[in-house]
Amino acid sequence: MERHEWPLFEVFVRAKRGLNHVHVGSLRAADHEMALHHARDLYTRRNEGVSIWVVRSDAVAASDPLAKDAMFEPSQDKVYRHPTHYAIPDSVPHI
């Protein structure tokens, strides 16, 4: 007998006070709708979330951790991207 498993989904939740979605875990479901329902039940039991994203794990593209030097090295020569050169007023939130 051949066993079939439901696809794996990655779950991201945005908290009430959060600005971005955060990966909170994985689950298996038959489709995206079921994954959303299961994610709600598993990861937002205390009404702490305002938004849930689910994405099939096999649809996620990721960089290779072993190639991190080649991937991130070019950003080191772009010092203007680092906030150390800018004065940020205290009245500016979330930076």
C-alpha positions in Angstrom: 0.0 0.0 0.0 1.4 3.4 -1.0 1.1 6.2 1.6 0.3 9.7 0.4 1.1 12.7 2.7 -0.5 16.1 2.5 2.0 18.8 1.4 3.9 20.8 3.9 3.1 24.5 4.4 5.1 27.2 6.1 3.1 29.5 8.4 3.8 33.2 8.9 1.8 35.3 11.4 1.7 39.1 11.9 1.0 40.0 15.5 -1.3 42.8 16.5 1.6 45.1 17.3 3.9 43.7 14.7 4.9 45.3 11.5 5.9 42.2 9.6 4.9 38.5 9.3 7.1 36.1 11.3 7.6 32.4 10.5 6.0 30.5 13.4 6.1 27.0 12.1 5.0 24.4 9.6 2.0 22.1 9.1 0.5 19.7 6.7 -2.8 20.3 4.9 -4.6 19.2 1.8 -4.8 22.7 0.3 -4.2 26.4 1.1 -7.6 26.9 2.6 -7.2 24.0 5.0 -3.7 25.3 5.9 -5.1 28.7 6.8 -7.7 27.2 9.1 -5.2 24.9 10.8 -2.7 27.7 11.1 -5.3 29.9 12.8 -6.1 27.1 15.2 -2.5 26.2 16.0 -0.7 29.5 16.0 -3.2 32.1 17.0 -5.1 30.5 19.8 -5.0 33.6 22.0 -6.1 36.1 19.3 -2.6 37.4 19.0 -2.5 37.6 15.2 -4.1 39.9 12.7 -2.9 38.2 9.5 -1.7 34.7 8.5 0.2 33.7 5.4 0.7 30.1 4.4 2.9 29.0 1.5 3.8 25.5 0.4 7.3 24.6 1.4 8.2 23.4 -2.0 7.4 26.9 -3.4 9.9 28.6 -1.2 13.1 29.6 -2.9 16.1 30.0 -0.5 19.7 30.9 -0.7 22.3 28.3 0.2 23.8 28.9 3.6 27.1 27.5 2.4 27.2 30.2 -0.2 26.6 33.1 2.2 29.9 34.8 1.5 29.2 35.1 -2.3 25.6 36.0 -1.7 26.1 38.8 0.9 29.7 40.0 0.3 28.7 42.6 -2.3 26.5 44.5 0.2 29.6 45.3 2.4 30.9 47.8 -0.2 27.7 49.8 -0.2 28.2 51.6 3.0 25.4 54.1 2.2 22.9 51.3 2.8 23.9 51.1 6.5 22.0 53.5 8.8 25.2 54.5 10.6 25.6 57.5 8.3 22.2 59.0 9.1 20.9 60.8 12.1 17.5 59.3 12.9 15.3 61.5 15.1 13.7 60.0 18.2 10.3 60.8 16.8 10.7 58.4 13.9 9.3 55.0 15.0 10.2 51.5 13.8 13.7 52.0 12.5 
